[in-house]
């Protein structure tokens, strides 16, 4: 296999399957905060900016 055909093969692989893999990762990361088990952690993260260092003292 020559260098040119190796490059063409890898370029085709990246253009097709690489794009699909990146799309799947993107969709997964966008959906991650909306999973049912994340509700409490999302609420804590949303309220963290309002918490004072001296709360409870």
C-alpha distance matrix in Angstrom:
0.0 3.8 6.7 8.3 6.5 6.7 10.2 11.0 10.4 12.5 15.0 15.6 16.1 18.5 20.3 21.0 21.4 22.0 24.8 26.3 26.3 28.0 30.5 31.3 32.0 34.1 36.2 36.6 37.9 40.2 41.7 42.1 45.6 46.9 46.5 49.9 50.0 49.5 52.8 54.8 52.2 51.9 55.6 55.9 53.3 55.1 58.4 57.3 58.0 61.6 62.2 64.3 63.9 67.6 67.6 69.9 72.0
3.8 0.0 3.8 5.4 5.5 6.4 8.8 10.1 10.8 12.6 14.3 15.6 16.7 18.6 20.1 21.5 22.3 22.4 25.0 27.0 27.1 28.3 30.9 32.1 32.6 34.4 36.7 37.4 38.4 40.5 42.3 42.8 46.1 47.6 47.5 51.0 51.1 50.3 53.6 55.5 52.8 52.3 56.1 56.2 53.4 55.2 58.5 57.2 57.7 61.4 62.1 64.1 63.7 67.4 67.6 70.1 72.0
6.7 3.8 0.0 3.8 5.6 5.1 6.2 8.7 9.9 10.7 12.2 14.3 15.4 16.5 18.2 20.1 20.9 20.5 23.0 25.3 25.2 26.1 28.8 30.3 30.4 32.1 34.6 35.4 36.0 38.2 40.2 40.6 43.8 45.4 45.5 49.1 49.1 48.1 51.3 53.2 50.3 49.7 53.5 53.6 50.7 52.4 55.6 54.3 54.6 58.4 59.1 61.0 60.6 64.3 64.6 67.2 69.0
8.3 5.4 3.8 0.0 3.8 5.4 5.2 6.2 8.7 10.0 10.5 12.3 14.2 15.4 16.3 18.4 19.8 19.6 21.7 24.1 24.5 25.3 27.7 29.5 29.9 31.2 33.7 34.8 35.5 37.4 39.5 40.2 43.4 44.8 45.1 48.7 49.0 48.0 51.1 53.1 50.3 49.5 53.2 53.5 50.6 52.0 55.4 54.3 54.5 58.2 59.1 61.1 61.0 64.7 64.9 67.6 69.5
6.5 5.5 5.6 3.8 0.0 3.8 5.4 5.0 6.1 8.6 9.7 10.4 12.2 14.1 15.1 16.5 17.7 18.1 20.3 22.3 22.9 24.2 26.3 27.8 28.6 30.2 32.3 33.4 34.5 36.4 38.1 39.0 42.3 43.5 43.6 47.1 47.5 46.8 49.9 52.0 49.4 48.7 52.4 52.9 50.1 51.6 55.0 54.0 54.5 58.1 59.0 61.2 61.1 64.8 64.8 67.4 69.4
6.7 6.4 5.1 5.4 3.8 0.0 3.8 5.4 5.1 6.2 8.5 9.9 10.6 12.3 14.1 15.5 16.1 16.1 18.8 20.7 20.7 22.0 24.5 25.8 26.2 28.0 30.3 31.0 32.0 34.2 35.9 36.5 39.8 41.2 41.1 44.7 44.8 44.1 47.3 49.3 46.6 46.0 49.8 50.1 47.3 49.0 52.4 51.2 51.8 55.4 56.1 58.3 58.1 61.8 61.8 64.3 66.3
10.2 8.8 6.2 5.2 5.4 3.8 0.0 3.8 5.4 5.2 6.0 8.5 9.8 10.5 12.0 14.2 15.2 14.6 16.9 19.4 19.6 20.3 22.8 24.5 24.8 26.2 28.7 29.7 30.4 32.4 34.4 35.1 38.2 39.8 40.0 43.7 43.9 42.8 45.9 47.9 45.2 44.4 48.1 48.4 45.5 47.0 50.4 49.3 49.6 53.2 54.1 56.2 56.1 59.8 59.9 62.6 64.6
11.0 10.1 8.7 6.2 5.0 5.4 3.8 0.0 3.8 5.5 5.1 6.1 8.5 9.9 10.4 12.2 13.9 14.1 15.9 18.2 19.0 19.9 21.9 23.8 24.6 25.9 28.0 29.4 30.4 32.0 33.9 35.0 38.2 39.4 39.7 43.3 43.9 42.9 45.9 48.2 45.6 44.6 48.3 48.9 46.0 47.3 50.9 50.0 50.3 53.9 55.0 57.3 57.4 61.1 61.0 63.6 65.8
10.4 10.8 9.9 8.7 6.1 5.1 5.4 3.8 0.0 3.8 5.4 5.2 6.1 8.7 9.9 10.7 11.7 12.3 14.7 16.4 16.9 18.5 20.5 21.8 22.8 24.5 26.5 27.5 28.8 30.6 32.2 33.2 36.5 37.6 37.6 41.2 41.6 41.0 44.0 46.3 43.9 43.1 46.8 47.5 44.8 46.2 49.7 48.9 49.5 53.1 54.0 56.4 56.4 60.1 59.8 62.3 64.6
12.5 12.6 10.7 10.0 8.6 6.2 5.2 5.5 3.8 0.0 3.8 5.4 5.0 6.1 8.5 10.0 10.3 9.9 12.6 14.7 14.7 15.8 18.4 19.7 20.2 21.9 24.2 25.0 26.0 28.0 29.8 30.5 33.8 35.1 35.2 38.8 39.1 38.2 41.3 43.5 40.8 40.1 43.9 44.3 41.6 43.1 46.5 45.6 46.1 49.7 50.6 52.9 52.9 56.6 56.4 58.9 61.1
15.0 14.3 12.2 10.5 9.7 8.5 6.0 5.1 5.4 3.8 0.0 3.8 5.4 5.2 6.1 8.7 10.2 9.5 11.2 13.9 14.5 15.0 17.2 19.2 19.9 21.0 23.3 24.7 25.5 27.1 29.2 30.2 33.3 34.6 35.0 38.7 39.3 38.2 41.0 43.3 40.7 39.6 43.3 44.0 41.0 42.3 45.8 45.0 45.3 48.9 50.0 52.3 52.5 56.2 56.0 58.7 60.9
15.6 15.6 14.3 12.3 10.4 9.9 8.5 6.1 5.2 5.4 3.8 0.0 3.8 5.5 5.1 6.2 8.3 9.0 10.3 12.3 13.7 14.8 16.4 18.2 19.5 20.7 22.5 24.0 25.3 26.7 28.5 29.8 33.0 33.9 34.2 37.9 38.7 37.8 40.7 43.2 40.9 39.7 43.4 44.3 41.6 42.7 46.3 45.8 46.2 49.7 50.9 53.4 53.8 57.4 57.0 59.6 62.0
16.1 16.7 15.4 14.2 12.2 10.6 9.8 8.5 6.1 5.0 5.4 3.8 0.0 3.8 5.5 5.4 5.6 6.4 8.9 10.3 10.9 12.6 14.5 15.7 16.9 18.6 20.4 21.4 22.9 24.7 26.1 27.2 30.6 31.5 31.5 35.1 35.7 35.1 38.1 40.5 38.1 37.3 41.0 41.8 39.2 40.6 44.1 43.5 44.2 47.7 48.7 51.2 51.5 55.1 54.6 57.1 59.5
18.5 18.6 16.5 15.4 14.1 12.3 10.5 9.9 8.7 6.1 5.2 5.5 3.8 0.0 3.8 5.6 5.9 4.3 6.6 9.1 9.4 10.0 12.4 14.1 14.8 16.1 18.3 19.5 20.5 22.2 24.1 25.1 28.3 29.5 29.9 33.6 34.1 33.1 36.0 38.3 35.8 34.8 38.5 39.2 36.4 37.7 41.3 40.6 41.1 44.6 45.7 48.1 48.4 52.1 51.7 54.3 56.6
20.3 20.1 18.2 16.3 15.1 14.1 12.0 10.4 9.9 8.5 6.1 5.1 5.5 3.8 0.0 3.8 6.4 5.9 5.8 8.6 10.3 10.6 11.9 14.3 15.6 16.2 18.1 20.0 21.1 22.2 24.1 25.7 28.7 29.6 30.2 34.0 34.9 33.8 36.5 39.0 36.7 35.3 38.9 40.0 37.1 38.1 41.7 41.3 41.6 45.1 46.4 49.0 49.6 53.2 52.7 55.4 57.8
21.0 21.5 20.1 18.4 16.5 15.5 14.2 12.2 10.7 10.0 8.7 6.2 5.4 5.6 3.8 0.0 3.8 5.6 5.5 6.5 8.8 10.3 10.9 12.6 14.6 15.6 16.9 18.6 20.4 21.4 22.9 24.6 27.8 28.3 28.7 32.3 33.4 32.6 35.3 38.1 36.0 34.7 38.4 39.6 37.0 38.0 41.7 41.5 42.1 45.4 46.7 49.5 50.1 53.6 52.9 55.4 58.0
21.4 22.3 20.9 19.8 17.7 16.1 15.2 13.9 11.7 10.3 10.2 8.3 5.6 5.9 6.4 3.8 0.0 3.8 5.4 5.0 6.1 8.6 9.7 10.5 12.3 14.1 15.3 16.4 18.3 19.9 21.0 22.3 25.7 26.4 26.3 29.9 30.7 30.2 33.1 35.7 33.6 32.7 36.4 37.5 35.1 36.3 39.9 39.6 40.5 43.8 44.9 47.7 48.1 51.6 50.8 53.2 55.8
22.0 22.4 20.5 19.6 18.1 16.1 14.6 14.1 12.3 9.9 9.5 9.0 6.4 4.3 5.9 5.6 3.8 0.0 3.8 5.4 5.1 6.2 8.5 9.9 10.6 12.2 14.3 15.3 16.5 18.3 20.0 21.0 24.2 25.4 25.6 29.3 29.9 28.9 31.9 34.2 31.9 30.9 34.6 35.4 32.8 34.1 37.7 37.2 37.9 41.3 42.3 45.0 45.4 48.9 48.3 50.8 53.3
24.8 25.0 23.0 21.7 20.3 18.8 16.9 15.9 14.7 12.6 11.2 10.3 8.9 6.6 5.8 5.5 5.4 3.8 0.0 3.8 5.4 5.2 6.1 8.6 10.0 10.5 12.3 14.2 15.4 16.5 18.3 19.9 22.9 23.8 24.4 28.2 29.2 28.0 30.7 33.3 31.1 29.7 33.3 34.4 31.8 32.7 36.4 36.1 36.6 40.0 41.3 44.1 44.7 48.3 47.6 50.2 52.7
26.3 27.0 25.3 24.1 22.3 20.7 19.4 18.2 16.4 14.7 13.9 12.3 10.3 9.1 8.6 6.5 5.0 5.4 3.8 0.0 3.8 5.5 5.0 6.2 8.7 9.8 10.6 12.2 14.2 15.3 16.5 18.2 21.5 21.9 22.2 25.8 26.9 26.2 28.9 31.7 29.8 28.5 32.1 33.5 31.1 32.1 35.8 35.8 36.6 39.8 41.0 44.0 44.7 48.2 47.2 49.6 52.3
26.3 27.1 25.2 24.5 22.9 20.7 19.6 19.0 16.9 14.7 14.5 13.7 10.9 9.4 10.3 8.8 6.1 5.1 5.4 3.8 0.0 3.8 5.4 5.1 6.2 8.6 10.0 10.5 12.3 14.3 15.4 16.3 19.8 20.7 20.7 24.3 25.0 24.3 27.2 29.7 27.6 26.7 30.4 31.4 29.1 30.4 34.0 33.7 34.7 38.0 38.9 41.8 42.3 45.7 44.9 47.2 49.9
28.0 28.3 26.1 25.3 24.2 22.0 20.3 19.9 18.5 15.8 15.0 14.8 12.6 10.0 10.6 10.3 8.6 6.2 5.2 5.5 3.8 0.0 3.8 5.5 5.1 6.1 8.6 9.8 10.5 12.2 14.2 15.2 18.3 19.6 20.2 23.9 24.6 23.3 26.1 28.5 26.1 24.9 28.6 29.5 26.9 28.0 31.7 31.3 32.0 35.3 36.5 39.3 39.8 43.4 42.6 45.2 47.7
30.5 30.9 28.8 27.7 26.3 24.5 22.8 21.9 20.5 18.4 17.2 16.4 14.5 12.4 11.9 10.9 9.7 8.5 6.1 5.0 5.4 3.8 0.0 3.8 5.5 5.0 6.2 8.5 9.9 10.5 12.3 14.1 17.1 17.7 18.5 22.3 23.5 22.3 24.7 27.5 25.6 24.0 27.6 29.0 26.5 27.2 31.0 31.1 31.8 34.9 36.3 39.3 40.2 43.6 42.6 45.1 47.9
31.3 32.1 30.3 29.5 27.8 25.8 24.5 23.8 21.8 19.7 19.2 18.2 15.7 14.1 14.3 12.6 10.5 9.9 8.6 6.2 5.1 5.5 3.8 0.0 3.8 5.4 5.2 6.1 8.6 9.9 10.6 12.1 15.5 15.9 16.1 19.7 20.8 20.1 22.8 25.6 23.8 22.6 26.2 27.6 25.5 26.6 30.2 30.3 31.5 34.5 35.6 38.7 39.5 42.8 41.6 43.9 46.8
32.0 32.6 30.4 29.9 28.6 26.2 24.8 24.6 22.8 20.2 19.9 19.5 16.9 14.8 15.6 14.6 12.3 10.6 10.0 8.7 6.2 5.1 5.5 3.8 0.0 3.8 5.5 5.0 6.1 8.6 9.9 10.4 13.7 15.0 15.3 19.0 19.5 18.4 21.3 23.7 21.4 20.5 24.2 25.2 22.9 24.2 27.8 27.5 28.7 31.9 32.8 35.8 36.4 39.8 38.7 41.1 43.8
34.1 34.4 32.1 31.2 30.2 28.0 26.2 25.9 24.5 21.9 21.0 20.7 18.6 16.1 16.2 15.6 14.1 12.2 10.5 9.8 8.6 6.1 5.0 5.4 3.8 0.0 3.8 5.4 5.2 6.2 8.6 9.9 12.6 13.8 15.0 18.8 19.7 18.0 20.5 23.0 20.8 19.2 22.8 24.1 21.5 22.4 26.0 26.0 26.8 30.0 31.3 34.3 35.2 38.6 37.6 40.1 42.8
36.2 36.7 34.6 33.7 32.3 30.3 28.7 28.0 26.5 24.2 23.3 22.5 20.4 18.3 18.1 16.9 15.3 14.3 12.3 10.6 10.0 8.6 6.2 5.2 5.5 3.8 0.0 3.8 5.5 5.1 6.1 8.6 11.3 11.6 12.6 16.4 17.8 16.6 18.8 21.7 20.1 18.4 21.9 23.6 21.5 22.1 25.8 26.3 27.3 30.1 31.5 34.8 35.9 39.1 37.8 40.1 43.1
36.6 37.4 35.4 34.8 33.4 31.0 29.7 29.4 27.5 25.0 24.7 24.0 21.4 19.5 20.0 18.6 16.4 15.3 14.2 12.2 10.5 9.8 8.5 6.1 5.0 5.4 3.8 0.0 3.8 5.5 5.2 6.0 9.5 10.2 10.4 14.1 15.0 14.0 16.8 19.5 17.8 16.7 20.3 21.7 19.9 21.0 24.5 24.8 26.3 29.1 30.1 33.3 34.3 37.4 36.0 38.1 41.1
37.9 38.4 36.0 35.5 34.5 32.0 30.4 30.4 28.8 26.0 25.5 25.3 22.9 20.5 21.1 20.4 18.3 16.5 15.4 14.2 12.3 10.5 9.9 8.6 6.1 5.2 5.5 3.8 0.0 3.8 5.5 5.1 7.8 9.8 10.7 14.5 14.9 13.0 15.6 18.0 15.7 14.4 18.1 19.3 16.9 18.2 21.7 21.7 23.0 26.0 27.0 30.1 31.0 34.3 33.1 35.4 38.2
40.2 40.5 38.2 37.4 36.4 34.2 32.4 32.0 30.6 28.0 27.1 26.7 24.7 22.2 22.2 21.4 19.9 18.3 16.5 15.3 14.3 12.2 10.5 9.9 8.6 6.2 5.1 5.5 3.8 0.0 3.8 5.7 7.0 8.1 10.2 13.9 15.1 13.0 14.8 17.6 15.8 13.7 17.1 18.8 16.6 17.0 20.7 21.3 22.3 25.0 26.5 29.8 31.1 34.3 32.9 35.3 38.2
41.7 42.3 40.2 39.5 38.1 35.9 34.4 33.9 32.2 29.8 29.2 28.5 26.1 24.1 24.1 22.9 21.0 20.0 18.3 16.5 15.4 14.2 12.3 10.6 9.9 8.6 6.1 5.2 5.5 3.8 0.0 3.8 5.8 5.4 6.9 10.6 12.2 10.8 12.7 15.9 14.7 12.9 16.3 18.3 16.8 17.3 20.8 21.8 23.3 25.7 26.9 30.4 31.8 34.7 32.9 35.1 38.2
42.1 42.8 40.6 40.2 39.0 36.5 35.1 35.0 33.2 30.5 30.2 29.8 27.2 25.1 25.7 24.6 22.3 21.0 19.9 18.2 16.3 15.2 14.1 12.1 10.4 9.9 8.6 6.0 5.1 5.7 3.8 0.0 3.9 5.5 5.8 9.4 9.8 8.2 10.9 13.5 11.9 10.8 14.5 15.9 14.5 15.7 19.1 19.6 21.5 24.0 24.8 28.1 29.2 32.1 30.4 32.4 35.6
45.6 46.1 43.8 43.4 42.3 39.8 38.2 38.2 36.5 33.8 33.3 33.0 30.6 28.3 28.7 27.8 25.7 24.2 22.9 21.5 19.8 18.3 17.1 15.5 13.7 12.6 11.3 9.5 7.8 7.0 5.8 3.9 0.0 3.8 5.7 8.5 8.9 6.1 8.0 10.6 9.1 7.3 10.8 12.6 11.2 12.1 15.4 16.3 18.2 20.5 21.4 24.9 26.3 29.1 27.2 29.3 32.5
46.9 47.6 45.4 44.8 43.5 41.2 39.8 39.4 37.6 35.1 34.6 33.9 31.5 29.5 29.6 28.3 26.4 25.4 23.8 21.9 20.7 19.6 17.7 15.9 15.0 13.8 11.6 10.2 9.8 8.1 5.4 5.5 3.8 0.0 3.8 6.4 8.4 6.8 7.6 11.2 10.9 9.0 11.8 14.4 13.7 13.9 17.1 18.6 20.5 22.3 23.5 27.1 28.8 31.3 29.2 31.0 34.4
46.5 47.5 45.5 45.1 43.6 41.1 40.0 39.7 37.6 35.2 35.0 34.2 31.5 29.9 30.2 28.7 26.3 25.6 24.4 22.2 20.7 20.2 18.5 16.1 15.3 15.0 12.6 10.4 10.7 10.2 6.9 5.8 5.7 3.8 0.0 3.8 5.7 5.7 7.7 10.9 11.0 10.3 13.1 15.3 15.1 16.1 18.9 20.2 22.6 24.3 25.0 28.6 29.9 32.3 30.1 31.6 35.0
49.9 51.0 49.1 48.7 47.1 44.7 43.7 43.3 41.2 38.8 38.7 37.9 35.1 33.6 34.0 32.3 29.9 29.3 28.2 25.8 24.3 23.9 22.3 19.7 19.0 18.8 16.4 14.1 14.5 13.9 10.6 9.4 8.5 6.4 3.8 0.0 3.8 5.6 6.2 9.3 10.6 10.6 12.4 14.8 15.6 16.4 18.6 20.3 23.0 24.2 24.6 28.2 29.7 31.7 29.1 30.2 33.8
50.0 51.1 49.1 49.0 47.5 44.8 43.9 43.9 41.6 39.1 39.3 38.7 35.7 34.1 34.9 33.4 30.7 29.9 29.2 26.9 25.0 24.6 23.5 20.8 19.5 19.7 17.8 15.0 14.9 15.1 12.2 9.8 8.9 8.4 5.7 3.8 0.0 3.8 5.7 7.5 8.4 9.6 11.5 13.0 14.1 15.6 17.5 18.6 21.7 23.0 22.9 26.3 27.4 29.4 26.9 27.9 31.4
49.5 50.3 48.1 48.0 46.8 44.1 42.8 42.9 41.0 38.2 38.2 37.8 35.1 33.1 33.8 32.6 30.2 28.9 28.0 26.2 24.3 23.3 22.3 20.1 18.4 18.0 16.6 14.0 13.0 13.0 10.8 8.2 6.1 6.8 5.7 5.6 3.8 0.0 3.8 5.7 5.4 6.0 8.6 10.1 10.5 12.1 14.3 15.3 18.2 19.8 19.9 23.4 24.6 26.9 24.6 26.0 29.4
52.8 53.6 51.3 51.1 49.9 47.3 45.9 45.9 44.0 41.3 41.0 40.7 38.1 36.0 36.5 35.3 33.1 31.9 30.7 28.9 27.2 26.1 24.7 22.8 21.3 20.5 18.8 16.8 15.6 14.8 12.7 10.9 8.0 7.6 7.7 6.2 5.7 3.8 0.0 3.8 5.6 5.2 6.2 8.8 10.0 10.6 12.5 14.3 17.1 18.0 18.4 22.1 23.7 25.7 23.1 24.4 28.0
54.8 55.5 53.2 53.1 52.0 49.3 47.9 48.2 46.3 43.5 43.3 43.2 40.5 38.3 39.0 38.1 35.7 34.2 33.3 31.7 29.7 28.5 27.5 25.6 23.7 23.0 21.7 19.5 18.0 17.6 15.9 13.5 10.6 11.2 10.9 9.3 7.5 5.7 3.8 0.0 3.8 5.4 5.1 6.2 8.6 9.9 10.7 12.2 15.5 16.1 15.8 19.4 20.7 22.5 19.8 20.9 24.5
52.2 52.8 50.3 50.3 49.4 46.6 45.2 45.6 43.9 40.8 40.7 40.9 38.1 35.8 36.7 36.0 33.6 31.9 31.1 29.8 27.6 26.1 25.6 23.8 21.4 20.8 20.1 17.8 15.7 15.8 14.7 11.9 9.1 10.9 11.0 10.6 8.4 5.4 5.6 3.8 0.0 3.8 5.4 5.1 6.1 8.6 10.0 10.4 13.7 15.1 14.8 18.2 19.2 21.5 19.3 20.9 24.2
51.9 52.3 49.7 49.5 48.7 46.0 44.4 44.6 43.1 40.1 39.6 39.7 37.3 34.8 35.3 34.7 32.7 30.9 29.7 28.5 26.7 24.9 24.0 22.6 20.5 19.2 18.4 16.7 14.4 13.7 12.9 10.8 7.3 9.0 10.3 10.6 9.6 6.0 5.2 5.4 3.8 0.0 3.8 5.5 5.1 6.1 8.7 9.9 12.4 14.0 14.7 18.3 19.9 22.4 20.2 22.2 25.5
55.6 56.1 53.5 53.2 52.4 49.8 48.1 48.3 46.8 43.9 43.3 43.4 41.0 38.5 38.9 38.4 36.4 34.6 33.3 32.1 30.4 28.6 27.6 26.2 24.2 22.8 21.9 20.3 18.1 17.1 16.3 14.5 10.8 11.8 13.1 12.4 11.5 8.6 6.2 5.1 5.4 3.8 0.0 3.8 5.4 5.1 6.2 8.6 11.2 11.8 12.5 16.2 18.2 20.2 17.7 19.5 23.0
55.9 56.2 53.6 53.5 52.9 50.1 48.4 48.9 47.5 44.3 44.0 44.3 41.8 39.2 40.0 39.6 37.5 35.4 34.4 33.5 31.4 29.5 29.0 27.6 25.2 24.1 23.6 21.7 19.3 18.8 18.3 15.9 12.6 14.4 15.3 14.8 13.0 10.1 8.8 6.2 5.1 5.5 3.8 0.0 3.8 5.5 5.2 5.9 9.4 10.2 9.9 13.5 15.0 17.1 14.8 16.8 20.0
53.3 53.4 50.7 50.6 50.1 47.3 45.5 46.0 44.8 41.6 41.0 41.6 39.2 36.4 37.1 37.0 35.1 32.8 31.8 31.1 29.1 26.9 26.5 25.5 22.9 21.5 21.5 19.9 16.9 16.6 16.8 14.5 11.2 13.7 15.1 15.6 14.1 10.5 10.0 8.6 6.1 5.1 5.4 3.8 0.0 3.8 5.5 5.1 7.8 9.9 10.3 13.7 15.2 18.0 16.3 18.8 21.7
55.1 55.2 52.4 52.0 51.6 49.0 47.0 47.3 46.2 43.1 42.3 42.7 40.6 37.7 38.1 38.0 36.3 34.1 32.7 32.1 30.4 28.0 27.2 26.6 24.2 22.4 22.1 21.0 18.2 17.0 17.3 15.7 12.1 13.9 16.1 16.4 15.6 12.1 10.6 9.9 8.6 6.1 5.1 5.5 3.8 0.0 3.8 5.7 7.0 8.5 10.1 13.8 16.1 18.6 16.7 19.4 22.3
58.4 58.5 55.6 55.4 55.0 52.4 50.4 50.9 49.7 46.5 45.8 46.3 44.1 41.3 41.7 41.7 39.9 37.7 36.4 35.8 34.0 31.7 31.0 30.2 27.8 26.0 25.8 24.5 21.7 20.7 20.8 19.1 15.4 17.1 18.9 18.6 17.5 14.3 12.5 10.7 10.0 8.7 6.2 5.2 5.5 3.8 0.0 3.8 5.6 5.6 6.8 10.6 13.2 15.2 13.1 15.8 18.7
57.3 57.2 54.3 54.3 54.0 51.2 49.3 50.0 48.9 45.6 45.0 45.8 43.5 40.6 41.3 41.5 39.6 37.2 36.1 35.8 33.7 31.3 31.1 30.3 27.5 26.0 26.3 24.8 21.7 21.3 21.8 19.6 16.3 18.6 20.2 20.3 18.6 15.3 14.3 12.2 10.4 9.9 8.6 5.9 5.1 5.7 3.8 0.0 3.8 5.4 5.3 8.6 10.5 13.2 11.8 14.7 17.3
58.0 57.7 54.6 54.5 54.5 51.8 49.6 50.3 49.5 46.1 45.3 46.2 44.2 41.1 41.6 42.1 40.5 37.9 36.6 36.6 34.7 32.0 31.8 31.5 28.7 26.8 27.3 26.3 23.0 22.3 23.3 21.5 18.2 20.5 22.6 23.0 21.7 18.2 17.1 15.5 13.7 12.4 11.2 9.4 7.8 7.0 5.6 3.8 0.0 3.8 5.6 8.1 10.5 13.3 12.6 16.1 18.1
61.6 61.4 58.4 58.2 58.1 55.4 53.2 53.9 53.1 49.7 48.9 49.7 47.7 44.6 45.1 45.4 43.8 41.3 40.0 39.8 38.0 35.3 34.9 34.5 31.9 30.0 30.1 29.1 26.0 25.0 25.7 24.0 20.5 22.3 24.3 24.2 23.0 19.8 18.0 16.1 15.1 14.0 11.8 10.2 9.9 8.5 5.6 5.4 3.8 0.0 3.8 6.4 9.8 11.7 10.3 13.7 15.8
62.2 62.1 59.1 59.1 59.0 56.1 54.1 55.0 54.0 50.6 50.0 50.9 48.7 45.7 46.4 46.7 44.9 42.3 41.3 41.0 38.9 36.5 36.3 35.6 32.8 31.3 31.5 30.1 27.0 26.5 26.9 24.8 21.4 23.5 25.0 24.6 22.9 19.9 18.4 15.8 14.8 14.7 12.5 9.9 10.3 10.1 6.8 5.3 5.6 3.8 0.0 3.8 6.7 8.5 7.1 10.5 12.7
64.3 64.1 61.0 61.1 61.2 58.3 56.2 57.3 56.4 52.9 52.3 53.4 51.2 48.1 49.0 49.5 47.7 45.0 44.1 44.0 41.8 39.3 39.3 38.7 35.8 34.3 34.8 33.3 30.1 29.8 30.4 28.1 24.9 27.1 28.6 28.2 26.3 23.4 22.1 19.4 18.2 18.3 16.2 13.5 13.7 13.8 10.6 8.6 8.1 6.4 3.8 0.0 3.8 5.4 5.4 9.1 10.3
63.9 63.7 60.6 61.0 61.1 58.1 56.1 57.4 56.4 52.9 52.5 53.8 51.5 48.4 49.6 50.1 48.1 45.4 44.7 44.7 42.3 39.8 40.2 39.5 36.4 35.2 35.9 34.3 31.0 31.1 31.8 29.2 26.3 28.8 29.9 29.7 27.4 24.6 23.7 20.7 19.2 19.9 18.2 15.0 15.2 16.1 13.2 10.5 10.5 9.8 6.7 3.8 0.0 3.8 5.7 8.9 9.3
67.6 67.4 64.3 64.7 64.8 61.8 59.8 61.1 60.1 56.6 56.2 57.4 55.1 52.1 53.2 53.6 51.6 48.9 48.3 48.2 45.7 43.4 43.6 42.8 39.8 38.6 39.1 37.4 34.3 34.3 34.7 32.1 29.1 31.3 32.3 31.7 29.4 26.9 25.7 22.5 21.5 22.4 20.2 17.1 18.0 18.6 15.2 13.2 13.3 11.7 8.5 5.4 3.8 0.0 3.8 6.2 5.7
67.6 67.6 64.6 64.9 64.8 61.8 59.9 61.0 59.8 56.4 56.0 57.0 54.6 51.7 52.7 52.9 50.8 48.3 47.6 47.2 44.9 42.6 42.6 41.6 38.7 37.6 37.8 36.0 33.1 32.9 32.9 30.4 27.2 29.2 30.1 29.1 26.9 24.6 23.1 19.8 19.3 20.2 17.7 14.8 16.3 16.7 13.1 11.8 12.6 10.3 7.1 5.4 5.7 3.8 0.0 3.8 5.7
69.9 70.1 67.2 67.6 67.4 64.3 62.6 63.6 62.3 58.9 58.7 59.6 57.1 54.3 55.4 55.4 53.2 50.8 50.2 49.6 47.2 45.2 45.1 43.9 41.1 40.1 40.1 38.1 35.4 35.3 35.1 32.4 29.3 31.0 31.6 30.2 27.9 26.0 24.4 20.9 20.9 22.2 19.5 16.8 18.8 19.4 15.8 14.7 16.1 13.7 10.5 9.1 8.9 6.2 3.8 0.0 3.8
72.0 72.0 69.0 69.5 69.4 66.3 64.6 65.8 64.6 61.1 60.9 62.0 59.5 56.6 57.8 58.0 55.8 53.3 52.7 52.3 49.9 47.7 47.9 46.8 43.8 42.8 43.1 41.1 38.2 38.2 38.2 35.6 32.5 34.4 35.0 33.8 31.4 29.4 28.0 24.5 24.2 25.5 23.0 20.0 21.7 22.3 18.7 17.3 18.1 15.8 12.7 10.3 9.3 5.7 5.7 3.8 0.0
